[in-house]
């Protein structure tokens, strides 16, 4: 239920609000978990005035093709297990993006 995707490092931020750029930069570095509930590539959250309509609109305009799947297979304990191996303390795993 869900997959990890990261926004391509080359995704442009020209013309976007500062708030949107902060979120996009986080999606470039950390990625996001995509659940398969609802519409394809639908951004969902709690209604809150702290999220301006402009930011939501700009995030919704990011096409699925701007994301790449993150390979987390190295964290799998075994093929028949839902358990995941934790990275060693202090180790940051990062899959470079095109």
C-alpha positions, 0 to 999 in steps of 0.5 A: 500500500504505497510506493516511494517516489522522488521528484526529479532534481531537474524539475523547474521551480521558476515562477512558483511561490516560495512556499511551493519551492520549499515543498518541491525541494523536500520532494526532490531530496526526501521524496513522498509516499504515494498511496493507491487510494483516490485519484491518480497522483492526487495531493490530499491533506487536511483543510487548513488556511496555512496551505494557500490555494496557490500552493495546492494548485502548483503542487497539483500541476506536477505531472507524474512523469516528473517523479521516479520510483525509489529502489528500496529493495536493499531494505527488504529482510526477505522475499516473504516478509513485510519487515524492513532492514534499517540503515546503519546509524548515521548512514544516509542512503540516497539514490541519485536521480537523473 
